[in-house]
Amino acid sequence: MNEAKATQESAPAIIFVDDEATAVKYFQRAIGSLAPVLTASSVEEGKALLDAHGDTVGVLVSDQRMPGEFGNELLRYASERYPHVVRILTTAYSEIDQTVAAVNLGHIHRYIKKPWDITALRMELKQALELADLRKERDQLLREKLGVLQKQMLATRIGLVRTLAAALIGPERFQPVETYLAAAVLADVHGTEPDWLVLDYSDLVAAESSRSGTFGHLVAENLAALRNRHVSATVGNAVASMADTLEAAGLAVRREGDGLVLEDRATFGEFLAEPASQSVSVPHAVWFAALLWLDSHDFALEPVRKGDAVAFLPTQHQTGFPADRLATWIEQF
């Protein structure tokens, strides 16, 4: 394989959209040696190419005047769905108002007037491809950074669950945390990536603090209510009392033998998985409070998948857990 061909195959692709066949042929001949060129003759075809090849496209060049929609509509579409793509508008007409509007809205990176100067056109496309590479590197670094922040946020939430249990029923009580986290794993919790376009880090910390405080208050409030209603519990009525409590909170629960079945798996991961902007529901707080109440009477449940639901079966209550047990759980999310 020669060097030019290897460079072309490794370069991001260029989409060129123009309804004039001669313009397409001319563009391919002038630019084809720089990068793979994909062509379309309308805005709709251009959108289809973006949707099919968006991850490998680095530059979009579109003519303005075409049958149907204008080129700036395609560039707007690309800016919203594929912001990493460098967008260039080209036309033989003097449509200054539309061009200025597209620039002001951030839909285009450059405006190139027809007829093209081949040397200048190649230089513009080389620069656009270099910018596309820089954006790709930037986006990769940003994804890695956000991945770390997301993992930290999830770890902090898991730590808060442990802190709540320790504060409300005693530092030696880890069993309800074990059940809570095991159920969250069955709910396929991975955490929701914050919308960094509207939140900065300080906003996120403030939102997390408020959300966590509200969750803690709800759990404590509902645990107190459970204690007032059920001063004592026996093996025979503890699970039944828990089922009644969860059902009263609006959760779909059914008894099966000595255990419970909850239909909505999303219930178990709400605090860990939902974004900071979304408040934790009362039913979820009641769920964790019920686990704490059950543990305070030395009872425990073990979650197991049952189709799309989760069954909770009575299990031996434990008090001894390894010191690194919480860290082990964090690694599972």
Buried (B, 14 or more C-beta within 10 A) or exposed (E): EEEEEEEBEEBBBBBBBBBBEEBBEBBBEBBEEBBBBBBBBBBBBBBEBBEEBBEEBBBBBBBBBBEEBBBBBBBBBBBEEBEBBBBBBBBBEEBEEBBEEBBEEEBBBBBBEBEBEEEEBBEBBEBBBEBBBEBBEEEEEEEEEEEEBBBEBBBEBBBBBBBBBBEBBEEEBBBBBBBBBBBBBBBEBBBBEBEBEEBEEEBBBEBBEEBBEEBBEBBBBBBEBBEEEBEEBEEEEBBBBBBBBBBEBEBEBEEEEEBBBBBBBEBBBBBBBBBBBEBBBBBBBBBBBBBBBBBBBBBBBBBBEBEEBBBBBBBEBEEEBEEEBBEEBBEEB
